[in-house]
Amino acid sequence: MTGDWRKDRIGSALRGENPTVLRRLGAGFAVVGDVQFLPGYSVLLADDPAVGRLSELPRRRRSAFLADMDRLGEAVERACGRLDPAFRRVNLEILGNTDPFLHVHVWPRYAWEPGGLAGGPVWLYPRERWSDERYALGRRHDALRGAIGEELDRLAG
């Protein structure tokens, strides 16, 4: 998966050109992560690229964004729990350290993770995991993407 959409993830999602989009939600986009060393890694992108912080959203939009975060987190939890019996939990993170737009990382965590890494933040994983082609998002993740999308649809009601 390559292309200019990575330079403008939210704009490309708004234009229907971001291939990682799973679903349009109330105040953002549920997207599958570019790397899948923890299968099911997803991100919630705010639907306004000018918004950099949660506090910049008006109260109603902020509540909608947080509800989207809850929905995506639960969808990842359900899908990953169904697909891998070693699934343990989901970590939700709003960091804002690198990308200037509001987004939430949704990290599934598994019992098979290396012991020294399982209890800590995902950001402690070796840098190679983030760039190794074995973990790059691709067609082999279609079933996982479909499962998360189905759960998002179930949770919509």
C-alpha positions as CSV (number, residue, x, y, z in Angstrom):
1,M,0.0,0.0,0.0
2,T,1.7,3.1,-1.2
3,G,0.6,6.5,-2.5
4,D,0.1,10.1,-1.7
5,W,-2.9,9.3,0.6
6,R,-0.3,8.8,3.4
7,K,0.6,12.5,3.2
8,D,-3.0,13.5,3.9
9,R,-4.6,10.7,5.7
10,I,-7.8,12.6,6.7
11,G,-8.2,14.5,3.5
12,S,-7.8,11.3,1.5
13,A,-10.4,9.6,3.8
14,L,-12.8,12.5,3.2
15,R,-12.3,12.1,-0.6
16,G,-12.8,8.3,-0.4
17,E,-9.1,7.7,-1.4
18,N,-7.6,6.3,1.8
19,P,-7.4,2.5,1.3
20,T,-7.1,1.9,5.1
21,V,-10.5,3.2,6.0
22,L,-12.7,0.5,7.6
23,R,-15.8,2.7,8.3
24,R,-16.9,6.3,8.5
25,L,-18.0,6.9,12.1
26,G,-19.8,9.8,13.8
27,A,-16.8,12.1,14.2
28,G,-14.0,10.3,12.4
29,F,-12.8,7.4,10.4
30,A,-11.9,4.0,11.7
31,V,-8.8,2.9,9.8
32,V,-6.6,-0.2,10.0
33,G,-3.0,0.4,10.9
34,D,-0.1,0.5,8.4
35,V,1.7,-2.1,10.4
36,Q,0.2,-5.3,11.8
37,F,2.8,-6.8,14.2
38,L,0.0,-6.8,16.7
39,P,-2.8,-8.0,14.4
40,G,-5.9,-5.7,14.5
41,Y,-4.0,-2.5,15.2
42,S,-6.3,0.3,14.2
43,V,-6.5,4.1,14.4
44,L,-9.4,6.5,14.8
45,L,-8.8,9.7,12.8
46,A,-10.8,12.8,13.6
47,D,-12.7,13.9,10.4
48,D,-11.2,17.5,10.5
49,P,-7.5,17.6,9.7
50,A,-7.2,21.1,11.4
51,V,-8.1,19.6,14.8
52,G,-4.9,18.8,16.7
53,R,-6.3,18.2,20.2
54,L,-9.3,16.7,21.8
55,S,-10.0,20.0,23.6
56,E,-10.2,21.8,20.2
57,L,-13.5,20.0,19.4
58,P,-16.8,21.5,20.6
59,R,-18.3,19.5,23.4
60,R,-20.8,17.6,21.2
61,R,-18.1,16.7,18.6
62,R,-15.7,15.7,21.4
63,S,-18.4,13.3,22.9
64,A,-19.0,11.9,19.4
65,F,-15.3,11.3,18.9
66,L,-14.9,9.6,22.2
67,A,-17.9,7.4,21.5
68,D,-16.2,6.5,18.2
69,M,-13.1,5.6,20.1
70,D,-15.1,3.3,22.4
71,R,-16.8,1.7,19.4
72,L,-13.6,1.1,17.5
73,G,-11.9,-0.3,20.7
74,E,-14.8,-2.7,21.3
75,A,-14.9,-3.8,17.6
76,V,-11.1,-4.6,17.7
77,E,-11.6,-6.4,21.0
78,R,-14.4,-8.5,19.6
79,A,-12.8,-9.3,16.3
80,C,-9.3,-10.1,17.7
81,G,-10.8,-12.1,20.5
82,R,-12.7,-14.2,18.0
83,L,-9.8,-14.7,15.7
84,D,-7.0,-15.4,18.2
85,P,-7.5,-17.2,21.5
86,A,-4.4,-15.5,22.8
87,F,-6.0,-12.1,22.7
88,R,-5.9,-10.3,26.1
89,R,-7.0,-6.7,25.9
90,V,-7.0,-3.5,23.9
91,N,-5.0,-0.4,24.7
92,L,-6.3,3.0,23.6
93,E,-3.9,5.9,23.3
94,I,-4.2,9.5,22.3
95,L,-0.6,10.7,22.0
96,G,-0.2,13.4,19.5
97,N,3.6,13.3,19.6
98,T,4.3,12.9,15.8
99,D,1.2,13.5,13.7
100,P,-0.4,16.9,14.2
101,F,-4.0,15.8,13.8
102,L,-6.2,14.3,16.4
103,H,-6.2,10.5,16.4
104,V,-6.4,7.5,18.7
105,H,-4.3,4.3,18.5
106,V,-6.1,1.1,19.2
107,W,-3.6,-1.7,20.1
108,P,-4.8,-5.3,20.6
109,R,-2.5,-7.1,23.1
110,Y,-1.8,-10.8,23.1
111,A,-0.5,-13.5,25.4
112,W,2.1,-14.5,22.8
113,E,3.9,-11.2,22.9
114,P,7.5,-11.3,24.2
115,G,7.5,-11.2,28.0
116,G,9.5,-8.0,28.3
117,L,7.2,-6.2,25.9
118,A,3.8,-7.5,26.8
119,G,3.3,-5.4,29.9
120,G,4.7,-2.2,28.5
121,P,3.7,0.4,25.8
122,V,3.8,-0.8,22.2
123,W,6.3,2.0,21.5
124,L,9.0,-0.1,23.2
125,Y,8.9,-2.7,20.5
126,P,12.1,-2.7,18.4
127,R,12.1,-0.2,15.6
128,E,12.4,-3.0,13.0
129,R,8.9,-4.2,13.8
130,W,7.6,-0.9,12.4
131,S,9.4,-1.1,9.1
132,D,9.7,-4.9,8.5
133,E,7.7,-5.9,5.4
134,R,6.5,-9.0,7.2
135,Y,4.3,-6.8,9.3
136,A,3.1,-4.3,6.6
137,L,-0.6,-4.1,6.0
138,G,-1.5,-6.1,2.9
139,R,-4.1,-8.4,1.3
140,R,-3.3,-11.1,3.9
141,H,-5.1,-8.9,6.5
142,D,-8.4,-8.7,4.5
143,A,-10.1,-11.2,6.8
144,L,-9.0,-9.3,9.9
145,R,-10.2,-6.0,8.3
146,G,-13.5,-7.6,7.4
147,A,-14.0,-8.9,11.0
148,I,-13.3,-5.4,12.5
149,G,-15.6,-3.8,10.0
150,E,-18.4,-6.3,10.8
151,E,-18.1,-5.6,14.5
152,L,-18.2,-1.9,13.8
153,D,-21.4,-2.4,11.9
154,R,-22.9,-4.6,14.8
155,L,-22.0,-1.9,17.3
156,A,-23.6,0.9,15.2
157,G,-27.1,0.2,16.6
